[in-house]
Amino acid sequence: MSETVLSKLDSKIYTQIGVQLSLYSGKTRAYLLHKRIPFVERASNPWEFFVTLPRRTHAAAVPVVITPEGEWLQDTSHIIDTLERRFPERPVLPATPVLRFAAYLFELWGDEFWLPLAMHTRWSHADESTPLFVHDAGDALLAGFPRWLKNLFGRKHARLMQSHARNVGVTPELRPVMDRFLAIQLDALDAHFAVHAFLFGGRPSLGDYGMIAPLYAHLGRDPWSKRELIAPRRHLKAWIERMFIPESAAGGEFWTDDRLPDTLTPMLRSIFDEMVRYLAACADAVRKQPILPPDSKAAPRFLESVSYPMAGGTHTRPALSYVVWMTQRLLNALAAMSVADQQRVRAWLASVGGEAVLRLDLPKVERIGLAAAHVA
């Protein structure tokens, strides 16, 4: 192949900076694969991770997708929104209003409500998870360096992440409620995928990509959770595998009757009875923050501690400002629909006990990196 042809191919290829252990790298990896967007994935290095990424994206975090034009996109929801406009084929949002709104709900549930659950399965079983984490973290940021140095860095990063896990509500006293939640929801997901290939039909939606974030890197790959939680649930395990095999959705379509099956009811109960309470608490916490000027480069990510229902008990963790931006995005998607479609979504929410979503009172926010600022 000539250098000219290679150059033209390279000019159309996207680059994902990501790693296997990353909670959210799997979300965009699965998306890029199913969308047939040409991309390569690579690890980072200390200078890029701690200096370049914050300068370009306002956060030292992966994944980051670099476009052929040289844009650095961070935050998986923003990445998907941007690439959906550029690659409208095989859309990840169903055309029908109820499924479309539900796709945003499930993305938010997987992305944010499952965050402490994913951290729990990894760091509450650190004796099994740490060796793989140390190995992967060293390879991700110190490629080409000696193994002993990679391991030194990996162990330091593991200690940092264990501390972060405590900051999102992973504590010994909260383990029982998180274990109950996992048993309920993983069984429900397994039952759903026993009869359906993806959440809403024959191909993955935005909701599937939100769910794969915790269910691949943490639950589906860490030794303890892979053995104890995923392996016994073969239909859920098969869905995780399908999410990284584009051919598994070849010719698949979303359902056209615009309704959710009963197999998704346990997940909807968590979304409406548990997650919405957390969203409201995050909104209240952000409202208490000072209003920042529009040109602000940083915003607080972790706010006051809040409590909300989980699996018949109570879970407690800091409110996250970013969650309010995600909720604002959800409600903006509803507002962008036609009046008739909005009415259809509202009627569906009323029929499934989800009207509390519509009563959420949000302060206006703008996303800054992986946080959100309260703006005028």
C-alpha positions as CSV (number, residue, x, y, z in Angstrom):
1,M,0.0,0.0,0.0
2,S,1.4,3.4,-1.0
3,E,2.3,6.1,1.6
4,T,-0.4,8.3,0.0
5,V,-3.1,5.8,0.7
6,L,-1.8,5.1,4.2
7,S,-1.8,8.9,4.9
8,K,-5.4,9.2,3.7
9,L,-6.5,6.3,6.0
10,D,-4.6,7.7,9.0
11,S,-6.4,11.0,8.4
12,K,-9.8,9.4,9.1
13,I,-8.8,7.3,12.2
14,Y,-9.8,8.3,15.7
15,T,-7.6,7.6,18.7
16,Q,-8.9,6.5,22.1
17,I,-6.6,7.0,25.1
18,G,-8.0,4.3,27.4
19,V,-7.1,1.3,29.5
20,Q,-8.9,-2.0,30.2
21,L,-9.2,-1.3,33.9
22,S,-10.9,2.0,33.4
23,L,-14.6,2.1,34.3
24,Y,-15.6,4.3,31.3
25,S,-13.1,3.3,28.6
26,G,-15.1,0.2,27.9
27,K,-18.2,2.3,27.3
28,T,-16.6,4.3,24.4
29,R,-14.7,1.2,23.2
30,A,-17.9,-0.7,22.7
31,Y,-19.5,2.3,21.1
32,L,-16.7,2.9,18.6
33,L,-16.7,-0.8,17.7
34,H,-20.5,-1.1,17.1
35,K,-20.6,2.2,15.2
36,R,-17.8,0.9,12.9
37,I,-15.8,4.2,13.5
38,P,-12.2,3.5,12.6
39,F,-10.1,4.0,15.7
40,V,-7.0,2.8,17.5
41,E,-6.6,2.6,21.2
42,R,-3.5,3.4,23.1
43,A,-2.3,3.9,26.7
44,S,-0.9,7.2,28.0
45,N,2.2,8.3,29.8
46,P,2.8,10.4,33.0
47,W,3.4,13.7,31.2
48,E,0.3,13.3,29.0
49,F,-1.9,12.1,31.7
50,F,-1.0,14.6,34.5
51,V,-0.1,17.6,32.3
52,T,-1.5,17.4,28.8
53,L,-4.9,16.0,29.6
54,P,-5.8,18.6,32.3
55,R,-4.7,21.4,29.9
56,R,-6.8,20.1,27.0
57,T,-9.8,18.6,28.9
58,H,-9.8,20.1,32.4
59,A,-9.4,16.6,34.0
60,A,-6.7,13.9,34.3
61,A,-8.9,11.0,33.3
62,V,-9.5,8.6,30.5
63,P,-11.0,7.8,28.1
64,V,-10.2,10.6,25.8
65,V,-11.0,10.4,22.1
66,I,-8.8,12.4,19.7
67,T,-10.5,13.2,16.4
68,P,-8.6,13.2,13.0
69,E,-8.9,17.0,13.2
70,G,-7.0,17.1,16.5
71,E,-9.9,17.7,18.9
72,W,-9.5,16.1,22.3
73,L,-12.9,14.9,23.5
74,Q,-13.4,13.9,27.1
75,D,-16.5,12.6,29.0
76,T,-18.1,9.5,27.5
77,S,-21.6,11.2,27.1
78,H,-20.1,14.2,25.4
79,I,-18.0,11.9,23.2
80,I,-21.0,9.9,22.1
81,D,-23.1,13.0,21.5
82,T,-20.4,14.5,19.3
83,L,-19.8,11.4,17.3
84,E,-23.5,10.6,16.8
85,R,-23.8,13.9,14.9
86,R,-20.8,12.9,12.7
87,F,-21.8,9.3,12.2
88,P,-25.6,9.2,12.1
89,E,-25.7,5.6,10.7
90,R,-26.7,3.0,13.2
91,P,-27.9,5.5,15.8
92,V,-27.7,4.6,19.4
93,L,-30.9,6.4,20.3
94,P,-34.2,4.7,19.3
95,A,-36.5,6.9,17.1
96,T,-39.6,6.3,19.3
97,P,-40.0,8.6,22.2
98,V,-40.4,6.2,25.2
99,L,-37.4,4.1,24.3
100,R,-35.4,7.2,23.4
101,F,-36.0,8.7,26.9
102,A,-35.4,5.3,28.5
103,A,-32.0,5.0,26.8
104,Y,-30.9,8.3,28.5
105,L,-32.3,7.0,31.8
106,F,-30.4,3.7,31.7
107,E,-27.2,5.5,30.6
108,L,-27.4,7.7,33.7
109,W,-28.2,4.7,35.9
110,G,-25.2,2.8,34.7
111,D,-22.8,5.7,34.5
112,E,-23.5,7.3,37.9
113,F,-25.8,5.2,40.2
114,W,-23.6,2.1,39.7
115,L,-20.3,3.9,40.4
116,P,-20.1,2.9,44.0
117,L,-21.2,-0.6,43.1
118,A,-18.4,-1.0,40.7
119,M,-15.9,0.4,43.2
120,H,-17.3,-1.9,45.8
121,T,-16.8,-5.1,43.8
122,R,-13.2,-4.1,43.1
123,W,-11.9,-2.6,46.3
124,S,-13.9,-4.6,48.9
125,H,-12.1,-7.6,47.4
126,A,-8.8,-5.9,46.9
127,D,-6.8,-9.0,47.8
128,E,-7.9,-10.4,44.4
129,S,-8.3,-7.3,42.4
130,T,-5.1,-5.5,43.3
131,P,-2.6,-7.7,41.4
132,L,-4.4,-7.2,38.1
133,F,-4.9,-3.5,38.7
134,V,-1.2,-3.0,39.5
135,H,-0.2,-4.8,36.4
136,D,-2.6,-2.9,34.1
137,A,-2.0,0.5,35.7
138,G,1.7,0.1,35.2
139,D,1.4,-0.9,31.6
140,A,-1.1,1.9,30.9
141,L,1.1,4.8,32.1
142,L,4.7,3.4,32.0
143,A,4.9,1.5,28.8
144,G,8.6,0.6,28.1
145,F,9.7,1.0,31.7
146,P,11.0,-1.9,33.8
147,R,8.4,-4.1,35.5
148,W,9.5,-3.1,39.0
149,L,8.9,0.6,38.3
150,K,5.5,-0.2,36.7
151,N,4.5,-2.2,39.8
152,L,5.7,0.6,42.1
153,F,3.5,3.1,40.2
154,G,0.6,0.6,40.0
155,R,0.6,0.0,43.8
156,K,0.6,3.7,44.5
157,H,-2.3,4.2,42.1
158,A,-4.2,1.3,43.7
159,R,-3.9,3.0,47.1
160,L,-5.2,6.2,45.6
161,M,-8.2,4.4,44.1
162,Q,-9.0,2.6,47.3
163,S,-9.1,5.9,49.0
164,H,-11.4,7.2,46.2
165,A,-13.7,4.2,46.7
166,R,-14.2,5.2,50.3
167,N,-15.1,8.7,49.1
168,V,-18.0,7.3,47.0
169,G,-19.5,5.3,49.7
170,V,-17.6,2.0,49.7
171,T,-17.3,1.3,53.5
172,P,-17.7,-1.9,55.5
173,E,-21.0,-0.8,57.0
174,L,-22.5,-0.2,53.6
175,R,-21.3,-3.4,52.0
176,P,-24.5,-5.4,52.9
177,V,-26.9,-2.9,51.1
178,M,-24.6,-2.9,48.0
179,D,-24.5,-6.7,48.0
180,R,-28.3,-6.8,48.1
181,F,-28.5,-4.3,45.3
182,L,-26.1,-6.3,43.1
183,A,-28.0,-9.6,43.7
184,I,-31.3,-8.1,42.8
185,Q,-30.2,-6.2,39.7
186,L,-27.7,-8.7,38.3
187,D,-30.4,-11.4,38.5
188,A,-32.9,-9.1,36.8
189,L,-30.4,-8.2,34.0
190,D,-29.6,-11.9,33.5
191,A,-33.3,-12.7,33.1
192,H,-33.8,-9.8,30.6
193,F,-30.8,-10.9,28.5
194,A,-32.1,-14.5,28.5
195,V,-34.8,-13.3,26.1
196,H,-33.4,-10.1,24.6
197,A,-30.1,-9.5,22.9
198,F,-29.8,-5.9,24.2
199,L,-31.8,-3.6,26.4
200,F,-34.2,-2.4,23.8
201,G,-34.0,-4.9,20.9
202,G,-31.5,-6.2,18.5
203,R,-28.8,-3.7,18.8
204,P,-27.2,-1.7,21.6
205,S,-28.6,1.7,22.6
206,L,-27.1,4.5,24.6
207,G,-28.5,2.7,27.7
208,D,-26.4,-0.4,26.9
209,Y,-23.3,1.7,26.6
210,G,-24.0,3.3,30.0
211,M,-24.5,-0.2,31.6
212,I,-21.3,-1.7,30.1
213,A,-19.2,0.9,31.9
214,P,-19.5,-0.8,35.3
215,L,-20.3,-4.3,34.1
216,Y,-17.2,-4.8,32.0
217,A,-14.0,-3.3,33.5
218,H,-15.0,-3.9,37.1
219,L,-17.6,-6.6,37.4
220,G,-16.8,-8.5,34.2
221,R,-13.0,-8.4,34.4
222,D,-11.8,-8.2,38.0
223,P,-11.2,-11.7,39.3
224,W,-13.6,-11.9,42.3
225,S,-16.6,-10.3,40.6
226,K,-16.0,-12.1,37.3
227,R,-16.1,-15.4,39.1
228,E,-18.7,-14.8,41.8
229,L,-21.1,-12.4,40.1
230,I,-20.9,-12.7,36.3
231,A,-19.9,-16.3,35.6
232,P,-23.0,-17.8,37.3
233,R,-25.2,-15.5,35.2
234,R,-24.6,-16.8,31.7
235,H,-27.0,-14.5,29.9
236,L,-25.5,-11.4,31.4
237,K,-22.0,-12.7,30.7
238,A,-23.1,-13.3,27.0
239,W,-24.4,-9.7,26.8
240,I,-21.1,-8.3,28.1
241,E,-19.3,-10.3,25.4
242,R,-21.8,-9.1,22.7
243,M,-21.1,-5.5,23.6
244,F,-17.6,-5.9,22.1
245,I,-18.6,-7.9,19.0
246,P,-20.1,-5.6,16.3
247,E,-21.3,-8.6,14.3
248,S,-23.6,-9.6,17.2
249,A,-25.9,-6.7,16.3
250,A,-25.7,-7.1,12.5
251,G,-29.1,-6.3,11.1
252,G,-30.6,-5.8,14.5
253,E,-33.1,-3.1,15.2
254,F,-34.7,-1.4,18.1
255,W,-38.3,-2.4,19.0
256,T,-40.9,-0.4,17.1
257,D,-43.8,-0.7,19.6
258,D,-42.2,1.9,21.9
259,R,-42.7,0.1,25.2
260,L,-40.4,-1.6,27.7
261,P,-41.0,-5.3,28.6
262,D,-41.7,-6.5,32.1
263,T,-38.2,-7.9,32.3
264,L,-36.9,-4.3,32.8
265,T,-39.3,-3.5,35.7
266,P,-36.7,-4.2,38.5
267,M,-34.3,-1.8,36.8
268,L,-36.9,0.9,36.4
269,R,-37.9,0.5,40.1
270,S,-34.3,1.3,41.0
271,I,-34.1,4.2,38.6
272,F,-37.4,5.8,39.8
273,D,-37.4,4.9,43.5
274,E,-33.6,5.1,44.2
275,M,-31.7,7.0,41.6
276,V,-34.1,9.9,41.3
277,R,-33.7,10.5,45.0
278,Y,-29.9,10.7,44.5
279,L,-30.4,13.1,41.6
280,A,-32.5,15.4,43.6
281,A,-30.0,15.4,46.4
282,C,-27.2,16.3,44.0
283,A,-29.2,19.1,42.6
284,D,-29.8,20.5,46.1
285,A,-26.1,20.3,46.9
286,V,-25.1,22.1,43.7
287,R,-27.7,24.8,44.4
288,K,-25.9,25.6,47.6
289,Q,-22.6,26.2,45.7
290,P,-21.5,29.8,44.6
291,I,-22.5,30.7,41.1
292,L,-19.3,30.7,39.0
293,P,-18.5,33.0,36.1
294,P,-19.0,31.6,32.6
295,D,-15.3,31.4,31.9
296,S,-14.5,29.2,34.9
297,K,-11.9,26.5,34.3
298,A,-12.6,24.4,37.3
299,A,-15.6,23.4,39.4
300,P,-16.0,21.3,42.6
301,R,-16.8,17.7,41.7
302,F,-17.5,16.1,45.2
303,L,-20.0,18.0,47.4
304,E,-21.8,17.3,50.7
305,S,-22.7,13.8,51.8
306,V,-26.2,12.7,50.9
307,S,-28.3,9.6,51.7
308,Y,-30.8,7.8,49.5
309,P,-32.6,4.5,49.3
310,M,-30.9,1.3,48.0
311,A,-32.2,-2.2,48.0
312,G,-34.4,-1.8,51.0
313,G,-31.7,0.1,52.9
314,T,-29.9,3.4,52.7
315,H,-26.7,4.3,50.9
316,T,-24.6,7.4,51.7
317,R,-22.0,9.1,49.6
318,P,-21.0,12.6,48.4
319,A,-23.2,14.3,45.9
320,L,-21.6,14.8,42.5
321,S,-21.9,18.0,40.6
322,Y,-21.5,16.2,37.3
323,V,-24.6,14.2,38.0
324,V,-26.7,17.4,37.7
325,W,-25.3,18.0,34.2
326,M,-26.2,14.5,33.2
327,T,-29.7,15.0,34.6
328,Q,-30.0,18.3,32.8
329,R,-29.0,16.5,29.5
330,L,-31.7,13.9,30.1
331,L,-34.5,16.5,30.6
332,N,-33.2,18.6,27.7
333,A,-33.6,15.4,25.5
334,L,-37.3,15.3,26.6
335,A,-37.7,19.1,25.9
336,A,-36.3,18.6,22.4
337,M,-39.1,16.2,21.4
338,S,-42.3,17.2,19.7
339,V,-45.3,18.0,22.0
340,A,-46.9,14.7,21.0
341,D,-43.8,12.7,21.9
342,Q,-43.4,14.5,25.2
343,Q,-47.0,13.6,26.1
344,R,-46.3,10.0,25.2
345,V,-43.2,10.0,27.5
346,R,-45.1,11.7,30.3
347,A,-47.9,9.1,30.0
348,W,-45.4,6.3,30.1
349,L,-43.7,7.7,33.2
350,A,-47.1,8.0,34.9
351,S,-47.9,4.4,34.1
352,V,-44.7,3.1,35.6
353,G,-44.5,5.3,38.7
354,G,-41.8,7.5,37.2
355,E,-43.3,11.0,37.5
356,A,-40.7,12.1,40.0
357,V,-38.2,12.5,37.1
358,L,-40.4,15.3,35.8
359,R,-40.5,17.0,39.2
360,L,-36.7,17.4,39.5
361,D,-35.8,21.0,40.1
362,L,-32.3,21.5,38.7
363,P,-30.0,24.5,38.9
364,K,-28.6,25.6,35.6
365,V,-25.1,24.1,35.2
366,E,-22.3,23.8,32.6
367,R,-19.9,20.9,32.4
368,I,-16.3,21.6,33.2
369,G,-14.2,18.5,32.7
370,L,-15.8,15.8,34.9
371,A,-17.6,18.3,37.1
372,A,-20.4,20.9,36.6
373,A,-20.5,24.5,37.6
374,H,-23.6,26.3,38.9
375,V,-24.0,29.2,36.4
376,A,-26.3,32.2,36.2
